[in-house]
Structures are given as C-alpha cells and as structure tokens.
Amino acid sequence: MEKEIENYLHLYLGCECNYDKTHYAGILTGIEGDSAITFDSVNGRTVWPINRMIPILRKLSDMTEEEMNDMERLSNGKYPAILTIQSKIFSCDEIIYLLSKHFDLFDLIPSDLAHDKNTL
C-alpha cells in the first residue's frame, strides 16, 4: 500500500510545511476535510489542498541530548511499550513527545512525503 500524506499530516499539527516541495506554506494549524490550514506572518491563515502539503520533519537520528534525556524520563519503566518504529520501541507518552517535536516516525522523509529539516 502506497503511503499518502493525508493519512499522516494530522499527527504533525504545529510543524512547518511546504506546499508542492518548493513553496513555504507556514505552520500547520489544522485539517478540514481535504484541506490543510497553515499560518505564517506574511499571508496569515491559508487553506491548501492537503495532498500537496509537505511537512518539514526531523529524523530520529537528529535527536539532541536534551531530547534523549526527556525520552529517558518518559520511559522510566512505568509505561508499557506499545509500538515499534524504526526498530525502536516507544510508549504512548514517548510517541506523543516525538510527534510534538516533529520527528518522522513513519518514514515519510525517505518516502518523499516530508522534507528533512536539516537539509533545507
């Protein structure tokens, strides 16, 4: 089954996005049906076709030491592991944390559905 951005974009509210790979769209603030809503200081609120949005994400390998420490605090053994992503096991709290930091948990970057923040 081919990945489609429509199935993942709602998980990355608050991340920066591009439109059609070259145009900066702003911060993703919402999803309404087949539309993505962004905000930026120049254009304000803008509505885009969701299938042409490209979130700007980070690879797990780009995690900072501070973020690793935060993850260690979250995984202190009181929460059961529930999901394996990229050969790593994460709890619900860890997944929520990683999504809030805009990490690519679904291999969207290698699938060309997201941009790597460090290569822009």
N, C-alpha and C positions, 0 to 999 in steps of 0.2 A: 504494500500500500504506500503510495507516494504521500509524503508529508505536505501539508498545506498550512500556511501561516495563520489562516483563520482558526485553526484548532489550538493554537498556542498563544496568540497575541494577548488575549485577555489575562493571561498569567503574568504579563510584564507591564501592567499599568504603572506609570511613573518613569518608564525608561525613555530615553531619547529614541527617535525613529527617523528614518529616511523614507522618502517616497520615490519609487522607481529607481532605487540604487544611487541616484546622484543628487536628489533634491532634499535638503534638510527640512523635515516636517515639524519638528518640535518634540515636546514631551507628550507621551501618550496619556490622555486623561480619561478616556472612556471608549466603550464599544457600544454601538447601537445598530443592531441588525447586521447588515453588510457594510457598515461604515465604521471607521476608526476616527476618533476625535483627538486632536492634538492642540497644544497651546504653545505659542512662543511669543517673545516680547515684540516682535515686528508685526506679525499677522494676527495675533490674538488667537481666538478659537477657530479652528479649521476642521472641516469634515472631509475625509478621504475615503476612497474605496479600500476596504480592509485587505483585499487580496494583492494590493500593490505596496503595502507597508513593509518596511524592512527594519526590525528592531536593532538597536545597537547594543550588543551584549558583550559580556566578558567570559573568557574561558575559565574553567575551574583552576587551571594551572596558574592563573594570574592572581590568585587569592593572596592577600597581604598577610603578614604575620599577625596583625591585629585581628583580621577576619578569622584566621585559623584559631586564635585564642577564643574568639567569640563562639566559634563552632565547638571547640572543646568544652566550653561551659555549657552549651546546649546539649551536648552528648554525654553528660556525666553519668549515664547508665540508668537513669530513671525512666527513659522513654524507649519503647521497643523500636527496633529498626523496622521500617515498613517498605522501603523502596530501594532498589539498586539502580544507580545511574552511573554510567561510565565506569563500571566495575567498583563503585563505592556504595556503601550502604548508608542511608540517611533516615533520620526520624522525621516526623511531621514538622516539628519545630525547626529543624535544620533546613528542610525544604523551603519553608516559608521564609527563613532568613536568606537563603541563597537566591530565591526569586526576588526578594526585596532589594538585593544588591545587584540584580540584573545579570546573574550568571546563566550561561547557556546550559541548561540541564537536559536538553532534548536533542543535542547535536544539530541545532539549526544553522550554526555557522558553517560546518562542513557541507551541509545540505544546500547552501547558498540562499537560505531563507532569513539569515541575520548577518549583520556586519560585526566583525571583531573590533571592539572599541580601541584596541591598541594598534590597529593597522590603518586607522583612518587618518 
